[in-house]
Amino acid sequence: MSLIQIYNCSGTGNISEKHCRVHWVAVNEEHQNKGIAKALITKILDIYHELGYKDYIYLTTQTWSYAAINIYLGFGFKPYLGEQLPWKSYNFVEENKNAWALIFEKIHECESLKNSAL
């Protein structure tokens, strides 16, 4: 069995049934900041393309994972700002928009701190 697998890449219905998903990318804390996550994402995307997939690929992550989100953005992933998904939310579109504003603010703060330390 391969450590990296591409699955659930076709079907009809909601976003999770229409597109491939990157699921659970993680690096042990003692090995973080060594480029391993970027190497994993690169390999995942390489396999995706080698298998002939051309449609969107998506992922989900925790809103507090600013470093991970910044990595995903660097690979061209974009925030989902579309209509309601099948998650519990009273006002998904507005809550999602506000959450992304906070996330981008935190990423900017982290990048500013990182740059000032150089």
Buried (B, 14 or more C-beta within 10 A) or exposed (E): EEEEEBEEBEEEEEBBEBBBBBEEBEBEEEEEEEEBBEEBBEEBBEBBEEEEBEEEBBBEBEEEBBBBBBBBBEBEBEBEEEEEEEEEEEEBEEEBEEEBEEBBEBBEEEEEEEEEEE
